[in-house]
Amino acid sequence: MAEIVVTVVIDRLLSLLTEEARLFRGVYTEFEDIKRELSYIQAFLKDADAKAEKGDTISHGLKTWVQELRETAYSIEDLVDEYILHFANPPRQSGVISWISQIANLKPCLEIASKVKDLKLKVGKLQEEGSRYGFISSFEQGSGGSSDTINVQWLDPRVKALFIEEAEIVGIESPKRQLINWLVEGAAELTVISVVGMGGLGKTTLAKMVYDNKKVVECFSFRAWITVSQSFKMEMVLQDMIKQFYETMKEPIPEGMDEKGVTSLGGLLKKCLEDKRYAIVFDDVWGLEFWGFIKYVLPENRRGSRILITTRNVEVGCAIRESRFHHVHNLQPLPPESSWALFCKKAFPGSCCPSELEKISIDIVKRCAGLPLAIVAIGGALSTKQKNELEWQKFNESLGSQLETNPHLESITKILSLSYNDLPYFLKPCFLYFAIFPEDYSINCAKLIRLWVAEGFVKGEKGVPLEQKAEEYLNELIHRSLVQLSRVDDRGRIRRCKVHDLIREIILKKAEELRFCHVLGDKDSSFNGKFRRGSVQKGTNTISVETINRNAQIRSLFLFDIDAVPMLLTGISFTNFKLLKVLDFEDAPLYSVPEDLGNLFHLRYLSLRGTKVKMLPKSIVEIMKLKKLRHILAYFYHTNLEEGFSIVRGVHIGEGIGSMLDLQKLCHVEANNGRGLIEELGKLRQLRRLGIVNLLEEDGPSMCASISNMKYLESLILLSKDDGILNLQTISDPPRYLRNLYLQGGLSRLPDWLPVLRSLVRVSLINSRLSYDPMVVLQALPNLLQLFLHSVYGGECFCFTELGFQKLKILHLFRMKGLKTLKIHEGALPVLEHLVIGYCPQMEVLSGILLLKTLTRIDFYGMPREFASSMLPQHGQNYHIVEHVPHVFFHEFHADGHTILSLR
């Protein structure tokens, strides 16, 4: 794992030496020499990591050497950032002040130059020691420096899956039947089937049960089972299939097989299979290149032949869709009942779970999250322990360390680690980042992407925004079945994700070993080690200030589930932590941040979202001058269900915001400085999301001029002061990529530029007080999915015309005091799924709902009692209007809280 650290440092040095050579005056040659030495060492570090990860014995001397190399790489990274800190922003003053500034910088310059020379000597010494003690040569001789071709002997725990008795298996009957059906029935054409899922789900076990099934055996004249794995060699795969073929035919294997190349072997195999009905299982396929070749040597002979592939990689599973006849089965975790049955079978063989162990057993099974590998291994480990609640509780609490030390659980770690080991180096830091978040935490994908960019994990490409590239990284982790989806929005975009609890335990150990990050909680509040990223979880004043102060090189600090302001934020000075890139204090009970926040010259990401902070310190201007901060999130939402919208509060920010040219997200800022601040916003041409609160009517022209410069804006949130007028008519060049528009305040009419925004998917209009029906304009937006209207129109009718709102799925109508009816024409709202109507006291019969056949839910808030009564199943004269809607709810707010009445 040291290779990750060294590779990241080499990339960083290469980028800086290329792009910012001017900064390294006097030490450029030394940094270049360090990069060259590290590049030489890097070649065999891949093999050192691969050997350790595959379970091979590594000497204590090599471990110590690799650890020292990793620490040196970190020191180099620190030194580079320290150098830039002092010299990337030279003083602009002239005369005596400039001379004094240069004298002041002389001491740190000399100190850094000395450190650079020391580190150059250290790297040279490490390289010399590596050669002297054979650390380098032993790998060079064995593998040639490529982790994916190293030939080491180890017991692959997946082999056990081939020998499991069917009686031991639980919960696979349904997928087994489906796969057998696809194999023995269907078209005469060659059909390809893929089974996709994360490691440990039982893909190999399921495929073997199907492969050995009597119906399958009798259906095919030739069958072959091929285990592919990560380090396959195509010659060996082809030889294995040919040998299995001749053994099945009871014929002698042709001579000279071992000398034949891929082309000859492929031709021979194709000839063998051309008149046979064959079934071949390719188990554990990792990459697209395997299928890209093997499909050409398997003949399409219209004899009902079948190919079955198991893979962790969604892209591999989907690649078979280029075949005309194909099936993809996404293997799911076991449901709770099957998980419990399997656990009891392993933990209590021949008996039932004792009542005193039931609660802790359910907790343990829940942590396995339906992963058969984990359930079997953990159940087996617990079967050897005393049936004692305290003993089992200790096991559950120490599961992370148990995965590392308990021989019964070795297979879990090895199998789940395979996917991590297969990652390219640039994805490994991104994956390790999941260790920062608490257990069972649903992670905001947009936030995760911004954090990766802020940390410098994402490699830029010309013309491609870093955030877009980071989204590709996340998609690849999902496709590799390492990251699970938590929530996908109506547009099919991934909103939230998570990792399996046991995978999190494994990456926590890896992250701590690398000093990548450390989780600080009540249990280890006095942790003495070093770390690059700190995640404070469920801790308050128990976290020692010294713990943080010992880590001046820390890059990121996170707070999660904090119920009181930790001492670490009142007892430390940011002056000591000038290398910080990320500060995430989301939802922490903070009322202010330290005044010396402006000393964090490397800061790229600042989140005060959900805190009580109302004003950023004046020193933030110093960071603004460096133009590097990409994301500022500093706002507070209070969702008011009764009102039907969120109350938003922003922060005050001083002058200088216009110099932050890389800023991507600015939410939400008080328009406190009037036109000065608003005009500065026009310089932020890279903004993707902007939120401004307390706008005055006279701010309109300046606001419109600034927005016209924001070509890449995707989300715009504007709130007027005290629900005054929003003057937004004069945006000359509206941002064509805008997807989300939120306007709160009076509008004389809808902006003339609104119909031009064809990318809009979500529109929210609050307290607009229009004098005409806005549906005339809104229903023509071609990609609109969600529409939220609150106190928008005082008229009696909303009219939804034919072909209006062709993609709308969610419609909210709140506080329309004069609204009596919705006139819905045939063909309008053809895909609407969720309708919300609240506090419309004049509302009468909604007969148009009968036309909305796709509705799955209606929510009524604060509607008159007579209206609700007319919808009741018994004797309600209007029940037939909503009878086709599966879920209809009435909500009432009163002094005691919130009451929900379901219609059925």
N, C-alpha and C positions, 0 to 999 in steps of 0.2 A: 504493500500500500504506500510505501515511501515514493514509488514512482509517480503517483498522482501529484504529490507535493512538488517534486523536482520538476515535473513536466510543466505544471502551472507556473513555476518560477521562471523556467526557460522561456516560455511563451511571453511572460511579462517583460523579461529582459530584452527579448527580440523586438517586441513592439516598441519599447521605450528607446532602445538604441537606434531603431529605424526612424521613428517619428519625432523623437524629442532629443536628438543627439546634442543639440545646443545646450541642454541643461547639464550634461555630464562633462563640462569642461574640467580638465585636469584628472578625471578618473575614468574617462571613456575606455581607455585601453584596459584598465583593470577589470571593469565590468565585462568587456568583451572576452577577456581571458577566462573569467569565471563562467560565462555562458558556454565557452568551448569545452571547459573541463566537465561541467555538468552534463552537457550533451553526450560526452563520451561515457560517463557513468550511467546515464539514463538507459542506454541500450541494454544493459544486463540487469538493471533494476526490475524491468518487466518480468524477467525470468525469476528473479528472487521472489517477487510477489506471487507469481504463478505457482512456484514450488511450495511456498508457505500455504497458499490457499488450497492446494490439492492435498495437504496433509503430510507432505514429506518432512523428514527431520531436517531441521536447520540448526547449525551449531550456535552455541551461545555467542561466540565471537562474531559471527555474521549478523546475528540479531543486534548486537551492540553497535556494530559498524553501520548498519542500515538506519538504526535509530539516531545515531550521531549525524549521519548524512541528512536525515529529515530535519533535525533541529537546525543544521547549518543552512538548509534551503529556506527555512522560515526566517532565519536571521538575515539572509540576503533580501528576501521580500520586504522585511521591516526596514532594512537599510535603504532600499530603493524608494519606499514611500517616505522615509524620513528625509532623504535627499530632495525629493520633489517638494516636500513640505517647506523646506527652507529656500529653495531656489526657483520654483516654478512661477512664483509671483514676485519678481524683483520690484523694489521700491521705484515709484514713478517720480519721486521728488527730485529736485535739482539743488545744486549748491551745497551748503553746509549740511543740510538735513540728509541729502543723499549720501554724502561722505560719511556721516555718522552711522547711517544704516549699513553701509558696506563694512565699516569697522565692526559693527555689532554682529554681522554675519560671518566675520572672519573665523571666530572661534568654532562655531558649529561646522564650518567648511573644513577646517583642519581636522576636527574630530572625526567627521565622516570619511575624509580621505584616509585617515589612519585605520578606521574600521574596515574600509574597502580593501586595503592592503592586507590586513589581518585575515579577512575572510578569503581572499585570494590564496594566501598561504595555507589556510585551513582546508580549502577544497583540494588544493594540490596534494596536501598531506593525505587526505582521505583517498584520493585516487592512487597514490603511491602505496598506501596500506592495503587497498583492495587488490592490487597486483601482487604485493609481497606475500600476503597470506592466502592467495589463490581464490579470493572471493570473485574476482572478475574472470579469470581464466577458466574456473570450473563451470561457469555458465556458458562462456563462449564455446568451449569444447562440446558441451552437451546439446546446445540448441541453436547456436548462432544468433541469439538475441531476440527471438520472437516467441512471445508467450503463447501463441496459439499453435505452435508446432512442437512444443516441448514434449518429450516422451517420458513420462514418469509413471510408475506403477502405483496404483491405489485402488482400493475397493470401492467401486461406484455403488452407493447405497440404492440406486435405482434398479440394480440387478435383482434385488429382493422381490420387486413387484412382479417378476416373471414366474415366481414360484409360490405365490399366495394361493391358498385353496379358496375356491368359490364360497365355501361355507363361512369363511372369515369376513366376507365383504358385506357391507351394508349400504343401502341407498343408491345403487346404480342400476336397478332393474329397468327404469324408464329409458335412460340413454342407451343401455345395452340393447333393448328391444329395437330402438330407433336405428342404431347402427347396423344391427343384423338385417333389418328390413332393407336398408339402403344397399347392403352388400349382395343379398341373394335375390332381390326383386328389382324391378325397374327396367330401364332401357338396355338394349343389347350393346350400345356404344360404351366405350371405356369411360368409367365414371370415377371422379376423384373426390374423396371425402377427407375433411380435416377436422380434427378434434383440438380445440384451442383452449388454453387455460393456464393459470399460474402454476409454478412448481409446487408439487405436493398435493394437487387436486385429485390425483389418481388417473391421469391420462393413460399412462402405461398399463396400469392394472386393468382399466376398462378395455383398452385395445386388446390385451392378452386374453381376457375373458371372451371377447367377441371372436378373436382369431381361432381359439380352441373350441368354439361352439360347434356342436355336431352338425347343425344345418349348414354352417359355413364350410366345414371340412368336406362335406359330401357334395357341395355345390361347385367346387373348383378342382380342376385337374392338377393345378400347381399352386402352392402357397409358399411365401417366403417372409421371414421376419428379419428386418434389418435395423439394428440400432445405429443411428447416425452420429449423434452427440456433437459437441462443439468442434472437436479437432479431427473430423473425418478426413479420409483420403479417398478420393473418388475411385482410384484403382482397386482399393481394398473392398469398397462397397460393391463394385461390379463383380469382382472375383467371388465375393460371398454369395451373391445372388446366383451366379452361374454354378457354383459348387452345390448350392441347395437344389438347383434345378436337376443336375445330373444325379444327385443322391435320390431325389424323388423318382426319377425315371429309372433308377437302378442301373445306370450306365457309368462307365469309367470316365473320370474327369479328364478332359483333353490335356496333353502334355504341353509344357511351356507356358502355362497360365501366368506364372509369376513374372515372366519376362515381357508379357504383352503390355502395351500402353492403353490409355483410356479409349482411344478411338477404336482399336481392335477389339477390346473387351466390350465396348458398347455395341459394336456391330454383331459380335457373337451372341450377346444377350438378346438382341432384337430378333435374331434368327431363331433362337431357342423358343421364344415366346410367341412367334407370329401365328401359330395355329393352335394355341392353348387358351383355355379360359383360366386366367390367373388372378390371384389376389396377393398383393404385396403390401406389407405394413412397413412404413418408414417411421420408426419411433424416434422422438426427440430431435426433430429438425430445428436448427437454430437460425439459419440464414436463407435469404432468397436465392443465393447462388446455387445451392444444392438443387432446388426444384427447377431452376433455370436450365440446368443441364439434364437432369435425370428424365424429364418429361419427353426428351427427344429419343431416348433409347427404349421406351416402353411402347410397343406397337398398338395402334388402334385397329383391332381386328374384328370388331363387331361380334364378339363372342361373350359379352357380358362380363368382361374383366373389370376389376376394381383395384383402386389404390387407396390406402388409408394412411394418413399422415397425422402424427401427434406433434404439437409444437406449443411453445410458450409465446411465440411471436405472432401477433394478430396479422401483421403484414404477410407472413408466410401463409397463414391460414386463408387470407383473402386472395393470395396470388393464384390459387387454384381456380378462381372464378374466370380466368381466361379460358379454361376448359369449358366446352359447351355443356357438358353434364357434370355437375358438381353439387356438393352439399357441405355446409360448414356447421359444425356443432360446437357451440360455446359451452364448455363444461362449467356448471355452476357449483358453488360450495354446497355441502350437504345441508338440508334444512335442519332446524333445531331437533326435531324428533329423531331423525336418523343419526345426527351427531351424538345425541344422548345414548341411543341404543349401541352405537359403535364404542363409545367410551366405556359404558358399563361392561360390554363384552370383554374389553381389554383390562380394565381396572379391577373388575370383580368377576373373574372367570368362574362360571358355574354357579354364581349367586347374584343377589340384587344389591343395590347401593344401600348401605345402612342409613337410617334416617338422620343420624347425627352428622353424616358427611354429605348429605344431599345439597345443602346450600353452597358449601365450598366447591363441591363437584360441579354444580351448575355454573358457578363463576369461572371455573377452569375451562369448562367446555365452551363457554361464551367467548373466552379469550382466543380459542382456536378458530373461531369464526368459520366453522364448517370445513376446515382444511383436514381431510382424512389423514394425511401424513402426520400432522401434529396431534390429532386425537389419538391415533394408534400409538405413537411414540410416548406421549405423555401418560396415556392410560397404562401402557406397559411399565413405565417407570414407577408410577404410583402403586402398581400391583405388588411391587417389591417392598413397599413401605408399610409400617404399622397403620392399621385403620384407626388413626388418631386425628381428630380435627385440628389440633395445634400443629401437628407435624405437616399436615396437608396445607395449612394456612401458610406456614413458613415456605413450603415448596412454591406456592403460588406467588408469594411476594418476592421470591428470589429467582423467578423464572428466567430472567435475563442471564444471570450467572450460571444457572442450571444448564442452559443451552450450550454453554461453553465447557462445562466440566463434567456433566452427567453423561456417561457413555451410552445410556439408553436414548438420549436425545441428540446424539451425534449426527444421525441421519437428517434431522430437521435442518440443522445448521449447514450441513454440506449441500443438501439439495437446494435450499433457498439461497445459499451463497453463490451457487453456480450462475444464476442470472446476474448478480452483481458483478462477478468476475468477468462476465462476457461483455460488460459495458465498455464502450470506448472511453478513454481517459477523461474527455471533456464532459461526459455525462455523470461520471462518478461523484464529483463535488455536488452536482445538482441533486443527485439521489441522496447523498449523505445529509443534505440540507433538511430532509424530512425528520431527522433526529431532533431538530430544534423544537418541533411542535409536540404538544402533549399527547398522551395516549388517547385514541378514539377522537382526535381532533379533526374536524372537517375543514380543510384548508381552502381558502379563497384562491382560485387559480390565477386570477389577474394579479393578486398581491404576490403570490409565489414567483410569478414571472418577473415582476418589478424587482423583487429581492435578488433574484439571480443576476439580473442586469447590474444592479447596484454593487454587488459583490465582485463583478468582473468575470463571472463564469462564462459569459456568452461571447463567442467570437463574432466580430462584425463581418458583414459582407456588403460590398458596394451596392447601394440602392435598396438595401433591406434593413428596416428598423430593427434595433436590437431586441425590442419586445416581441416582434414577429418571429425572430430567430429563436428566442427563448420558448415561444409557444410550440415551435417545432420540436424542441428538446423535450418538453412535457409530453407531447403526443407520442414521441418515441418511447418514453418510459412507460406510457400507458399501453402501447402496442406490445411492449416486451412483458406485459403482465406483472410489472413491478409496482405500478400505481393503479389504484382502483377509483372509479368514478363515484362521486357522492351525489352530484346534481348536475343535470343537463337542462338548459333552458329551452324555451319554445323554438328557438332558432337552431337548436342542435349544438350549441356551443357549450363546452365543458365549463361549468361554473365553480364546482367544488370537487376536491379529490382527497384521498387519504391513502395510507398504506396499511397492510395487514399488521395486526399487533405483533406477531412473531417476527415479521420482517423488520418492524421498527426496533425490536429488541436487538436484532443482529446488527443493524446499522448504528444503533446507539453504541454498541461495543466497538465497532470499527471507527466511529467518529471520535470516541474518547481515546482510542489507541493512537489515532493520528493527531490528537489535540485539535481536531477540527472544530469540535464544540463540546460543551459540558452543560448538563442540566443541573441547575441549582434549585434545591427545594429544602424543606424543613429537615430532611434526613441527612443532607450533606452540606449544611449551612457553613461549615468551617473547612471546606475543601481546600487542600494545600497545593494542588497541582496547577499546571498552566493550561490555558485554552485560548483559542482564537475567537470563539463565539460563545456568549453566555446566554442561557435561556432560564430565566427565573420563573418557576412554576409553583403556584400555590404557596408562595412564601410571603412573609410580611417583614417584620423587623428581625427575623432570625437570620437573614442572610448577612454574613459578616462583611463589613466594609473592606477589611483586609483581603478577603477573597478576590474582590474586584481589583483593588489597588495593586495586588501582586501581578496583575495581567495588563500592564500598560500597553502591550502590543495588541490588545483585543480589537477585533474588527467590527463586531456586531453585538448588540445588547437587546434582548427581548424580554417583555413582561407578559405573563399569561396568568389569568385568574387570580389577580392580586386584589385583596380586599382592604388593604391599607398601604399607605405610601411607605415603601421600604426605606430603611436607613441608608441603603447604598446610594439613594438619590439625594439624600440630604447630607451625607457624609463624605462625598467625593467631589472632586473638581474635574470638569471635563478638560482642563488644561493638561492633565496628566495622560489623556487618552486621545492624542492628536491623530491617531491612525484609524479612528472609528469611521466606518463607512455607512453603517445602518443603525438607526435608533428606532425601535418599534415599541411604543408605549400604549398601543391601542387598548381602550377600555380601562386603563389604569385610573385609580382615583387621584389624579394629579390636578392641581390648580395652577401650577406654574412649572417652568423648567429653568435650570440654572442659567444665570446671566452669561456665563462663559461658553454657552453653546456655540458662539461664533468662532471659537478656537478650533472647531472641528473642520479643518480645511479639506479633509478627504470625504466629508459626509456627502452621500449620494441619495439617501432615503431617510425621510423623517416622517413618522406617523404619530400624531397626537389625536387620532380619530377616537371619538367616544370619551375623551377626557374632559375636564372642566377648564382647560387652558383657554384663556380668552385673548391673550396677546403673546406674540413671539418676542423674545428679547431683542433689544436694539442691535446687539452684536451679530445677529443673523445677517446683517448687511455685509459683514466681512466674508461670509461664505458666498453670498450672492456675487461678490466681485470675482470669485474664481470660476463662476459659470459652470460648475460641475454638478450641482444638485439637480437630480432628475425628477424627484417626486416629493411633494409636500402635501401631506394629508393631515389636516388640522380642523376638524369640525365635530359637531355633536348633533346626533339625530335623536329626537324623541317622538316615537310613533304614537299617534293618537288615533286609536281605532274608532272612537266615537266621531271624530272629525273626518276620518277617512284619508288623512295625509300626515306626513312627518313634519315636525317643527325643527327647523334647521338653524344652528348657530355657527357662525364662522369665527375666524380669528383676525385680529388686527395685525397688519404687517407694514413695516416701514418702507421708505423709498429704496430703490435699488433693485426691485424685482425684475426690471427690464433687462438687467445684465445677465440673467440666468438663461442663456440661450438654449441649453440642452433640456430645459424643464419639460417634462411630459405630462405631469398631472399637478394641478393646483386647485385644491378643494379644502375648505371654502374660505374665501377671503372677504372680509368686510370692506365695502366700498367707502372706507372712512376718509381716505385722502382725496376723494372726489376725482376730478378729471386728471390730476397728476398721476395717480396710481393707474387709472383706467387707460390712459394713453400709453403708459409703460407696458401694459399688457400686450399691446400691439406688436411689441418686439419679440414676443414669445411665439415664434412661428412654428415651433415643433410640438406645441401643446396638443395632446390627445383628449384631455378632459379638463374642463374649467368650471368652477363654481364660484359665483359672486353673490353676496347677500347685501341687503339694505341699499339697493340702487335708488337714486332719485330720478325723477322724470328728466331733469336737465342733464343727467349723465348719459342719456340715450345716444346722441350723435357720436360721442367719444367711444362709447361701448360698441356701437355698430361699426365704427371705423376700425377698431382693434380686432373685432371678430372677423372682419373681411380679410385680415392678414393671416388668419389661422387656417391654412389650407387642409391640415390633417386632423382637424378637430373631429372627434367621434362622439363626445358627450358634452352638452352645454346645459348648465343649471343656473338660472337667473331668478333672483327674488327681489322684489321691490321693498322699500322701507314702508312699514305699516300698511302694506297692501295698496300702496299708491300706484301711479301709472307707470307701466313699462313702455318706454318709447323705443321701439325696435324696428321701425319701418325702413331705415336707411342702410341696411346691410347690403352693400353693392355687389359683393361676391360671396354668397353664403357657402359655408364649407360643405362640399358635396359628399364627404364621407360621414356626415353626421348621422348617428344611429339613435341617439337618445336626446330628447329635448324636454326640459322641465322649465316651465314659465309660471311663476307665482306673482300675480299682481294684475292690475287693471289693464285691459287692452281696448282701445277704441275700435280696432278690428284686428283680425288675424294678420300677421305680417305677410306682405305680398310675396316674399321669397319662400314661404312655407311650402307651397305646392312643388317647388323646384327640387326639394330634398327627397329624392327617390330612394335613398338608403335608410330613411327613418324606419325604425322598428318599434319604437316606444315613444309615446307623446303623453306628457302630463301637463294639464292646464288647470291652475288653481286660482280661484277668485278673479277670473278674467272679466266677468260682468259684461258680456257681449250683448248687443241689441238684436242679434240675428242668430239663426241656427248654424252653428259651426260645422255641422255634419256635411254641408254642401262642399266645403273645402277638404275636410279631413278624410272623407270616405274615398277620395281619389288617390290617396297615398298608396302606391302599389305594394309596398312591403311591410305595411304597418301590422304588427302582431299584438300590441298592447296599447290600450287607450284609457287614460284616467282623467275624468272630468269632474271638477269640484267647483260649485258656484260659478259656472261658466256662462249660463244663459237663463234669462228670466221668462222665456216664452213657455207656451203650453205644450209644444210638441217637438220631438226630435224625429226627423224623417230619414229613414234608411232606404235609399233608392235601389232599384235593380242594379246588380253588379257592383254595389258599394261594399267596401271593406272585404275584399275577396280573401285576405289572409288573416284577418283579425281573429285572435283566439281568446283574448281577455278584454272585457269592457266594464269599467267602473263608472257609475253615475251617482254623484253625491251632492246633497244640499241644493237641489234645483227646486226652489220653493214654489214656482209657478207651473212646474211640469206636470201634465195630466196624462199624457200617453206617449207611446213609442209607435210610430207608424212604420212598420217593417214590410217592404215589398218582397215579392217572390224573387229569389236570387240574391238578396242581400245577406250579408253575414253568413256565408255558406259553411264556414269551419269554426264558428264561435263555440268555445267550450265552457267558458266561465263568465257569468253575468252577475254583477254586484250593483244593487240599487239601495241607496240609503238616504233617509231623511228627505223624502219627496212627499210632503203631506197631501198634495192635491192629486197624487197618482191614482188613476182609475184602472179599468180593465186593461190587461196587457195581452190582448188576443194574438198579437203578432208573434209571441213566443212559440205558438203552435208551429210556426214555419221553421224554427231553429232546431233542426233534427239532430245536430251534433252536440247540443248542450249536455254537459255532464254534471254541472253544478250551478245553482243560483243561491246567492246570499242576499237577504233583505235586512237592512239595518234601520231600526227606529221607525218603522212604517206604522200607520194608523191600525188600531186593533181590528176595525171592520175589514180592512184590506187583507190582513193576515187570516181572519176567520173565513173569508171567501175562498181561501186556498186549501182549507182543511179537507182531508179525504172523505170524512163523513159530513154530508149535507153542505159542503162548500160549493157554491154555484160556479166557481171559477177553477175548481180543482182540475178539470179536464185540460186546462191550458198548460199546466205544469206536470201533468201525469207522466209524460214521457221522459222527464228529467230525473235521473237516478238520485241526485242529492239536492234537497231544497232545505235551506236553513233560515230561521228568523232570529235576529240578534236584538237584545234589549239591554240598555245600560241603565243602571239605577244606583242608589246610594251604596248598596251592598256589593256591587260589582257588575259582572257581565253574565247574562243568561243567554244560552243558545238552545233553541227549540228546533228539533228536526221534524220535518213534515211527515216522515215515515219512520 
